[in-house]
Every structure is written in C-alpha cells, then in structure tokens.
Amino acid sequence: MREAVAAAASAVTELVGDRAGDWDRTGRLPEDVVRKLAAAGQLSAQIPADHGGPGWNSADSGEFTAHVGSLCSSLRSVMTSQGMAAWTVERLGDPAQAADLLPRLASGELAAVAFSEAQAGSDLSAIEATVTVDGDSLLLTGRKKWVTAADYADLFLVVARMAEGGAVVVVPRTAPGVRVRRVADPLGCRAAGHADLAFDEVRLPLGSLLGGGRQPLPLLVTTALAYGRISVAWGCVGILRACVAAAAGHAGTRHQFGRPLAQHQLVARHLADLWTAEQIVTRACEYASRCWDDNAADLATAIVLAKYVGAEHAARGAAAAVQVLASAGAQDGHVVARAYRDAKLMEIIEGSNEVCQLILADHALSRR
C-alpha cells in the first residue's frame, strides 16, 4: 500500500509541477489534471476495491492528502469534496446505489456535496431546501451556497429536508432546473471551484434518494462532515509542510546583518514554532486516522480535534512563514502567500474553529 501511495504522490507532483501559483491567480484548475486524478481514483482513494477504487485506509489516504495539500490546497479541496461524496454514498446509499455511484466516482465522474445555505452555515438545522415525492418522481427546490468543487462537478449530493427528517439527493448537473454560479474571487483556495447552486423544482427519479431518504438531518450532515473534517486536517499538515520548507529554505540562504536569517534568534523561533506545529498536527491526524481505521469509540472527537488543531496551527504557521519571507513571500501566487489565504478558510469550512471548540468543550464536560 505504501508503494502505491508513494507512486501516486510522485505522479501528482509531476502533474502539478510549478503551476499551482498560476492556478491560484486564474482561479481555475485545468480540466485535464482534475479528470486524470479522478480517473485514477486518486480524488477518492478510500473507495473500496470491490467498487473500483484504490481501497486505501485513512492513514494512507491522509498522507496522500497532505502531500497534495502541500502542492495546491485548491486541488486538495476538490479531493476532499470527491471523498466526502463517495463516503456519503458508501454510508447512506443502498447496495444498488453504491454499486452504481462508487465505480463512477472512482473512474472519472466528479461530485460535490451541498450543505450550506444563506441562513444555514454552522447551524445546518436551518436548511430550507426541500425534496418531496410527486407521484413516481421527486421534486427538489432550494438554494445552496459556497459548494466546494461544484463548478467542476458532474453530480451534486444535496442535503435537503424531507417530511419530518432529511435526505441526500443525487442530482445530475444537467438536470433541468439546476443552475450553477461560480463564486467570484474567493479569499483562499481560489481554484477549488466554489459555486452557488439553485434547484428550481428539479424533477428526479425516486432512486435519487440515498437510502430512501427520511433520515435524521443531523445524521446526514455529520456523516459527510466526518470525512470532510479529517481530510481538511490532513490538508493543513500539507500547508504547514509547504510553509516549513519555504521558510527554512529562505532563512537558510538569505543574509541580513552579515549572517543567514536563520541565525537570528527571533527568526529561528519562527522556524522552531513552524516545525513544531507541523509535528503536532501530523500526530493529531495520525491518531484520528487510526481511530477511523479501527472504528474506535472516540473517533468523532479525534476528528474534530485534528480539524481544530490543524486549522488553528495552519493559519498561525502560514502567518509566521510570510513573516520570515517578508516581501519575498508577499507576492500573489507565492506558496506562503497562498498558504496564508488558504489556511484562513480552513478555520471556517467543515465546522468553524468556534464550532469545533464547542464540540470539544462538551466532550471535556462529559468526562467529569
């Protein structure tokens, strides 16, 4: 398995090359790059082998995610989206739906998961999108905001209300009544294909409901978010690794006052803190992935912890890296400039830092 991960990492390094800065500036990933990774199953590497996927465990998938995140957070965001979609199908879909959708997601089709709405961000209980049964079909109506990878996606997995519960509905991009509007000039992950979606009485087959629908809304949300949070956490490892490499490289070669920057104690402190942050987040992610692979009892808490620690350290570490590089790192498209903006989004998406803190506080109180 490790050999397959190493080979995939080498291939994606060659594929990205030095183009991530240009992708960030233009706000677009090349279609051929995204499709090539999707066709190789590398955007959703935990899809089981019996459904055509690589069948990697969370630990191996996480290390690969960190590597992609060190190269391009926008590409890693698309990977997170695809993995969330596949995990949601695997957990909520019936056997026929899994047999249909998972091989498609492992071989080239792209998917995005739509949660957030204008009044439903952290409070996803406020979701207003609805799906109803109308004879022998479904009608989906609603609006979704800031859906990662939606601008590239062939399929949308839409979380909506259904009767007294909720449902995840699989919606083809080409279905009549679907409208996609790209988010212009996002702060970070500029090439991740964020888009707003509108569904105007979209008619769909009954089989579009994963698992038949009418499930508890919190179950639907937490199922997909679990994968998203651990993927984002590993992506933060990648951000920190890129920042450590850039800051150490610059501080070791740039001279000020007759000696390398790294020999100035205040700069050395930044380097020490950066490396320490990368180590802390890596350990938190490794533990969360072990819990995932072992289906451990404290999995949910371990995932939230990794996401919270990862996002907080990535944002702080990216700021330190910019400080070390100064004007050299303040140029649009530079790896640490991208990291600075991308890391800020990590503190917001898949559960803001504040939401994670509330969850972790509740866990601390439960242990009294």
C-alpha positions as CSV (number, residue, x, y, z in Angstrom):
1,M,0.0,0.0,0.0
2,R,2.8,2.4,0.9
3,E,4.4,1.9,-2.5
4,A,1.1,2.8,-4.2
5,V,0.8,6.0,-2.1
6,A,4.4,6.9,-2.9
7,A,3.8,6.3,-6.6
8,A,0.6,8.4,-6.6
9,A,2.5,11.2,-4.7
10,S,5.2,11.2,-7.3
11,A,2.7,11.3,-10.1
12,V,0.7,14.2,-8.7
13,T,4.0,16.1,-8.0
14,E,4.8,15.8,-11.7
15,L,1.3,16.7,-12.7
16,V,1.2,19.9,-10.6
17,G,4.8,20.9,-11.2
18,D,5.2,24.6,-10.6
19,R,1.8,25.6,-11.9
20,A,-0.1,25.9,-8.6
21,G,0.6,29.6,-8.4
22,D,-0.8,30.2,-11.8
23,W,-3.9,28.2,-11.0
24,D,-4.4,30.3,-7.9
25,R,-4.1,33.5,-9.8
26,T,-6.5,32.4,-12.6
27,G,-8.9,30.7,-10.1
28,R,-9.1,27.6,-12.2
29,L,-7.7,24.1,-12.2
30,P,-7.0,22.5,-15.6
31,E,-9.8,20.1,-16.5
32,D,-7.3,17.5,-17.7
33,V,-5.5,17.5,-14.3
34,V,-8.7,17.0,-12.3
35,R,-10.1,14.4,-14.7
36,K,-6.8,12.5,-14.8
37,L,-6.7,12.2,-11.0
38,A,-10.4,11.3,-10.8
39,A,-10.0,8.6,-13.4
40,A,-7.1,7.1,-11.4
41,G,-9.3,7.1,-8.3
42,Q,-6.9,9.4,-6.5
43,L,-9.5,12.0,-5.7
44,S,-11.3,9.4,-3.6
45,A,-8.7,6.9,-2.6
46,Q,-10.8,5.3,0.2
47,I,-13.4,3.9,-2.2
48,P,-13.3,0.1,-1.7
49,A,-11.6,-2.0,-4.2
50,D,-14.7,-4.0,-4.9
51,H,-16.3,-0.8,-6.1
52,G,-13.4,0.0,-8.4
53,G,-11.5,2.3,-6.0
54,P,-7.9,2.1,-4.6
55,G,-9.3,0.9,-1.2
56,W,-6.7,2.8,0.8
57,N,-7.1,3.1,4.6
58,S,-7.5,6.5,6.3
59,A,-3.8,6.7,7.3
60,D,-2.5,6.2,3.7
61,S,-5.2,8.4,2.2
62,G,-4.3,11.1,4.8
63,E,-0.7,11.1,3.9
64,F,-1.5,11.4,0.2
65,T,-4.0,14.2,1.0
66,A,-1.2,16.1,3.0
67,H,1.1,15.7,0.0
68,V,-1.5,17.1,-2.4
69,G,-2.2,19.9,0.1
70,S,1.5,20.8,0.2
71,L,1.4,21.3,-3.5
72,C,-2.0,23.0,-4.0
73,S,-4.8,23.5,-1.5
74,S,-7.3,24.1,-4.2
75,L,-6.6,20.6,-5.7
76,R,-6.8,19.1,-2.2
77,S,-10.2,20.8,-1.7
78,V,-11.5,19.1,-4.8
79,M,-10.1,15.8,-3.4
80,T,-11.9,16.5,-0.1
81,S,-15.2,17.1,-2.0
82,Q,-14.9,13.9,-4.0
83,G,-14.0,11.9,-0.9
84,M,-17.0,13.3,1.0
85,A,-19.3,12.4,-1.8
86,A,-18.0,8.9,-2.0
87,W,-18.1,8.4,1.8
88,T,-21.7,9.7,1.9
89,V,-22.8,7.2,-0.8
90,E,-20.9,4.4,0.9
91,R,-22.5,5.1,4.3
92,L,-26.0,6.2,3.3
93,G,-26.7,4.6,-0.1
94,D,-28.3,1.2,-0.5
95,P,-26.3,-1.6,-2.2
96,A,-27.6,-0.8,-5.6
97,Q,-26.8,2.9,-5.3
98,A,-23.3,2.1,-4.0
99,A,-22.7,-0.4,-6.9
100,D,-23.8,2.3,-9.4
101,L,-22.3,5.5,-8.0
102,L,-19.0,4.5,-6.3
103,P,-17.4,3.0,-9.5
104,R,-18.4,6.2,-11.3
105,L,-16.7,8.3,-8.7
106,A,-13.6,6.1,-8.8
107,S,-13.2,6.3,-12.5
108,G,-13.7,10.0,-13.5
109,E,-17.0,11.5,-12.6
110,L,-16.8,14.4,-10.2
111,A,-19.2,15.2,-7.3
112,A,-19.8,17.9,-4.8
113,V,-21.7,17.8,-1.5
114,A,-24.1,20.8,-1.0
115,F,-24.8,21.7,2.6
116,S,-24.7,25.4,3.3
117,E,-27.4,27.9,2.5
118,A,-27.8,31.7,3.1
119,Q,-29.2,31.1,6.6
120,A,-27.7,27.6,7.2
121,G,-23.9,27.8,7.8
122,S,-22.7,26.4,11.1
123,D,-26.4,25.9,12.0
124,L,-27.3,23.3,9.4
125,S,-30.6,22.6,11.2
126,A,-31.8,25.8,9.4
127,I,-31.6,24.1,6.0
128,E,-34.6,25.1,3.9
129,A,-34.0,23.2,0.7
130,T,-36.8,20.6,0.4
131,V,-37.4,17.4,-1.5
132,T,-40.9,16.0,-1.9
133,V,-42.4,12.9,-3.5
134,D,-44.6,13.8,-6.5
135,G,-46.2,10.7,-8.0
136,D,-43.4,8.5,-9.3
137,S,-40.7,11.1,-9.0
138,L,-39.1,13.7,-6.7
139,L,-39.2,17.5,-6.7
140,L,-36.2,19.3,-5.3
141,T,-36.3,23.1,-4.6
142,G,-33.7,25.2,-2.8
143,R,-30.5,27.2,-2.9
144,K,-27.1,26.2,-1.7
145,K,-24.1,28.5,-1.2
146,W,-20.3,28.1,-1.4
147,V,-20.3,24.5,-2.5
148,T,-16.7,23.3,-3.0
149,A,-15.8,21.8,-6.4
150,A,-19.3,22.5,-7.6
151,D,-18.0,24.4,-10.7
152,Y,-16.3,21.1,-11.8
153,A,-18.9,18.6,-10.7
154,D,-21.0,16.3,-12.8
155,L,-23.1,15.3,-9.8
156,F,-24.4,17.1,-6.7
157,L,-25.2,15.4,-3.4
158,V,-27.8,17.8,-2.0
159,V,-28.8,17.8,1.7
160,A,-32.4,18.7,2.0
161,R,-35.4,18.5,4.2
162,M,-37.9,15.6,3.6
163,A,-41.1,15.3,5.6
164,E,-40.0,15.3,9.3
165,G,-36.4,14.3,8.5
166,G,-33.9,14.9,5.8
167,A,-32.5,13.3,2.7
168,V,-29.4,13.4,0.5
169,V,-30.4,13.6,-3.2
170,V,-28.1,12.8,-6.1
171,V,-28.6,15.4,-8.8
172,P,-27.0,15.4,-12.2
173,R,-25.6,18.8,-13.2
174,T,-27.5,18.6,-16.5
175,A,-31.0,18.1,-14.9
176,P,-33.5,20.8,-15.9
177,G,-33.8,23.4,-13.2
178,V,-30.2,23.2,-12.0
179,R,-28.2,26.4,-12.1
180,V,-24.5,26.8,-11.1
181,R,-23.0,30.2,-10.4
182,R,-19.3,30.3,-9.7
183,V,-18.2,32.3,-6.6
184,A,-16.0,35.1,-7.8
185,D,-12.6,35.9,-6.2
186,P,-12.7,33.8,-3.0
187,L,-10.2,34.7,-0.4
188,G,-8.5,31.3,-0.4
189,C,-8.5,28.0,-2.4
190,R,-9.2,30.2,-5.3
191,A,-9.2,27.4,-7.9
192,A,-11.3,25.0,-5.9
193,G,-14.4,25.6,-8.0
194,H,-16.6,27.1,-5.2
195,A,-20.1,27.8,-6.6
196,D,-23.6,28.7,-5.5
197,L,-26.4,26.3,-6.7
198,A,-30.1,26.8,-7.4
199,F,-32.6,24.0,-7.8
200,D,-35.9,25.1,-9.2
201,E,-38.4,22.2,-9.0
202,V,-35.8,19.8,-10.3
203,R,-37.6,16.5,-11.1
204,L,-35.6,13.4,-10.3
205,P,-36.2,9.6,-10.1
206,L,-37.2,8.2,-6.7
207,G,-33.9,6.3,-6.8
208,S,-32.0,9.5,-6.4
209,L,-32.6,9.5,-2.7
210,L,-29.7,7.8,-0.9
211,G,-31.0,5.1,1.3
212,G,-34.6,6.1,0.5
213,G,-34.4,9.4,2.4
214,R,-36.3,10.4,5.5
215,Q,-33.3,10.1,7.7
216,P,-32.5,12.3,10.7
217,L,-30.9,15.5,9.3
218,P,-28.0,15.5,11.9
219,L,-27.1,12.0,10.7
220,L,-26.8,13.2,7.1
221,V,-24.7,16.2,8.0
222,T,-22.3,14.5,10.4
223,T,-21.7,11.6,8.0
224,A,-20.3,13.7,5.3
225,L,-18.6,16.2,7.7
226,A,-16.7,13.4,9.4
227,Y,-14.8,12.7,6.1
228,G,-14.5,16.4,5.2
229,R,-13.0,17.3,8.6
230,I,-10.3,14.7,8.6
231,S,-9.4,15.5,5.0
232,V,-9.2,19.2,5.8
233,A,-7.0,18.4,8.8
234,W,-4.6,16.4,6.7
235,G,-4.6,19.2,4.2
236,C,-3.5,21.5,7.0
237,V,-0.5,19.2,7.5
238,G,0.3,19.8,3.9
239,I,0.0,23.6,4.3
240,L,2.4,23.5,7.2
241,R,4.9,21.3,5.4
242,A,5.0,23.7,2.5
243,C,5.5,26.6,4.9
244,V,8.3,24.9,6.8
245,A,10.1,24.1,3.5
246,A,9.7,27.7,2.2
247,A,10.6,29.4,5.4
248,A,13.6,27.2,6.2
249,G,14.9,27.5,2.6
250,H,14.7,31.3,2.7
251,A,16.1,31.7,6.2
252,G,19.0,29.4,5.4
253,T,20.1,31.4,2.3
254,R,19.0,35.0,2.9
255,H,21.7,37.1,4.7
256,Q,21.0,40.1,6.8
257,F,23.5,41.9,9.1
258,G,26.3,39.6,7.9
259,R,24.7,36.2,8.6
260,P,21.9,34.0,7.5
261,L,18.4,34.9,8.7
262,A,18.2,31.5,10.4
263,Q,21.0,32.5,12.8
264,H,19.0,35.4,14.2
265,Q,17.2,34.1,17.2
266,L,13.8,35.7,16.6
267,V,13.7,34.2,13.1
268,A,14.9,30.8,14.5
269,R,11.9,31.0,16.9
270,H,9.5,31.2,13.9
271,L,11.2,28.2,12.3
272,A,11.0,26.2,15.5
273,D,7.4,27.0,16.0
274,L,6.5,26.2,12.4
275,W,8.2,22.8,12.6
276,T,6.6,22.1,16.0
277,A,3.1,23.0,14.6
278,E,3.6,20.6,11.7
279,Q,4.6,17.8,14.1
280,I,1.6,18.4,16.4
281,V,-0.9,18.5,13.6
282,T,0.6,15.4,12.0
283,R,0.3,13.4,15.2
284,A,-3.3,14.6,15.7
285,C,-4.2,13.5,12.2
286,E,-2.4,10.1,12.6
287,Y,-4.4,9.5,15.7
288,A,-7.7,10.4,14.0
289,S,-6.9,8.1,11.1
290,R,-6.0,5.3,13.4
291,C,-9.4,5.8,15.1
292,W,-11.1,5.9,11.7
293,D,-9.4,2.7,10.5
294,D,-10.1,0.9,13.9
295,N,-13.7,2.4,14.2
296,A,-12.7,3.5,17.6
297,A,-15.2,4.8,20.1
298,D,-13.6,8.3,20.3
299,L,-13.5,8.7,16.5
300,A,-15.8,11.7,16.3
301,T,-13.8,13.6,19.0
302,A,-10.5,12.7,17.4
303,I,-11.6,14.0,14.0
304,V,-12.9,17.3,15.5
305,L,-9.7,17.7,17.5
306,A,-7.5,17.1,14.4
307,K,-9.5,19.6,12.3
308,Y,-9.4,22.2,15.0
309,V,-5.7,21.8,15.8
310,G,-4.9,21.6,12.1
311,A,-6.7,24.7,11.1
312,E,-5.5,26.8,14.0
313,H,-1.9,25.9,13.6
314,A,-2.0,26.2,9.8
315,A,-3.3,29.7,10.0
316,R,-0.8,30.7,12.6
317,G,2.1,28.9,10.8
318,A,1.3,30.4,7.5
319,A,1.4,33.9,9.0
320,A,4.8,33.1,10.5
321,A,6.1,31.8,7.2
322,V,5.0,35.1,5.5
323,Q,6.8,37.0,8.3
324,V,10.0,35.1,7.7
325,L,10.0,35.6,3.9
326,A,8.7,39.2,4.2
327,S,8.4,40.8,0.8
328,A,9.6,37.7,-0.9
329,G,6.6,35.8,0.4
330,A,4.1,38.6,-0.1
331,Q,3.8,38.2,-3.8
332,D,0.5,36.9,-5.2
333,G,0.9,33.2,-6.1
334,H,3.9,32.6,-3.9
335,V,3.5,29.4,-1.9
336,V,3.4,31.1,1.5
337,A,1.0,33.8,0.2
338,R,-1.3,31.1,-1.0
339,A,-0.9,29.3,2.3
340,Y,-1.8,32.4,4.3
341,R,-5.1,32.8,2.5
342,D,-5.9,29.1,2.1
343,A,-5.3,28.4,5.8
344,K,-7.8,31.1,6.9
345,L,-10.5,29.2,5.0
346,M,-9.5,26.1,6.9
347,E,-10.6,27.9,10.1
348,I,-14.1,28.3,8.6
349,I,-15.0,25.3,6.5
350,E,-16.3,21.9,7.7
351,G,-17.1,23.4,11.1
352,S,-15.6,26.7,12.2
353,N,-13.0,26.9,14.9
354,E,-15.7,28.1,17.2
355,V,-18.0,25.2,16.5
356,C,-15.1,22.8,17.0
357,Q,-14.3,24.5,20.3
358,L,-17.9,24.0,21.5
359,I,-17.9,20.3,20.5
360,L,-14.6,19.8,22.3
361,A,-15.8,21.7,25.4
362,D,-18.9,19.4,25.5
363,H,-16.6,16.4,25.3
364,A,-14.5,17.8,28.2
365,L,-17.6,18.3,30.3
366,S,-18.8,14.8,29.6
367,R,-15.7,13.4,31.1
368,R,-16.2,14.9,34.5
